[in-house]
Amino acid sequence: MINITAGISIDEAELDWQAIRASGPGGQHVNKTSTAIQLIFDIRQSSLPEAYKSALLQKADHRITASGKIVIKSQQSRSQEMNREAALSQLIELIKSAGFKPKKRHATKPTYGSQQRRLEGKKQRSVTKSLRQQKNKFD
C-alpha cells in the first residue's frame, strides 16, 4: 500500500509501470538501456474516494488524459530505481493537490483612513506636477 495522506492510500497493483528508453543526450547508454519510467494510474478504476476522483478528473493538468488516466514520465536520472521514485512522488503530490481546499475569500473594503491617505497622496502629486508646467507669460 502507498500512503497518500493519513486516511488515503492506494494499492501498488493499481499502478502500471513501464520501462522505456530515455530521450536526449547520453551516448550509446541511452540507446541500449531502458532507464526512463512511465507510470500509468487509472483514476476511474482506482480505490480513491469519489471526491478525489472527481477533483482529479476536473484538474487541468497535462499529465491527466481525456480517458481519465494519469501518465507520468520520469527520465531525470540514469537509474531506473531513482526514476521510479521520482514518478511515484509526482503521483503522490498530484493526488494530494486534489484534496486541497482553498480558503474561502471574504470581500473586504478599504478603511476610511486608507482612502483619505490615498486621496491626499494624489493631491500632493497633482500639486507637484502642476508646478512643473510652464506658465504662459501673457496670461
Sequence and secondary structure as in RCSB ss.txt:
>XXXX:A:sequence
MINITAGISIDEAELDWQAIRASGPGGQHVNKTSTAIQLIFDIRQSSLPEAYKSALLQKADHRITASGKIVIKSQ
QSRSQEMNREAALSQLIELIKSAGFKPKKRHATKPTYGSQQRRLEGKKQRSVTKSLRQQKNKFD
>XXXX:A:secstr
 EESSSS EE GGGEEEEEE   SS THHHHH   EEEEEEESTTS S HHHHHHHHH   TTB TTSEEEEEE 
SSS HHHHHHHHHHHHHHHHHHHT            HHHHHHHHHHHHHHHHHHHHHS   TT 
